[in-house]
Amino acid sequence: MATTLQQPKIEPTKIEVRRPNSGNGGGGRGTSPANLPALKDYAPPPASTAIWVLLFSITMTFLAFTSALFIRQGSAMDWQHLTLPPVLYLNTVVLIASSVGLELGRREVRAYMGAPGKPIANPARWLYISLSLGLFFVAGQYVAWLQLRSQGIYLTTNPNSSFFYLLTAMHLIHVFGGLGGLARVINKVNRSTLRKSTLDATVYYWHFMDALWIYLLCLLWIKI
């Protein structure tokens, strides 16, 4: 009797597609788009990006002024030495103190933000101190201009006096911007709406104003 052989039933093979995975050398399973982290999670806060762009543009501006000062001094026959008003050195100490106070204020505010229940009477107290010292620096700059005016030295008296007024005025304008940012931070602290990126950007800007002033003072003392 003949025997009938049945053909074995072959089930279709399931093919699993594997995608490269940098985390395990390219041999892991592919991750679905739904499980991929959003790209915006890796983007820096707008304040953090804007502050570096702003500081770079300010740096380039004052480097251009520095280059113009060297060129003008080298080609000027009427360049006369200018004695810097002594109040400028006091202003430097005040500005450094405000920068130190602001750093202390940042640490205190961040500690308060990290632990809202922490017993801090006024987390913005150092910020107020820094703001007051910044205003004192502005008053000191005005006193320095008055001292030069009392000596008969004005904007157009000599090329060196022109650069002195120009550089100190440009720095003072940027200081006003820092004071406005500091006042905004204090307002947000009092309303409990402050973001860490906003606080850090303001502190970085103020520290930059401090370093920029020290640079300008050394430049003026050497060249003017």
Beta strands, then each sheet from edge to edge (+ up, - down):
end
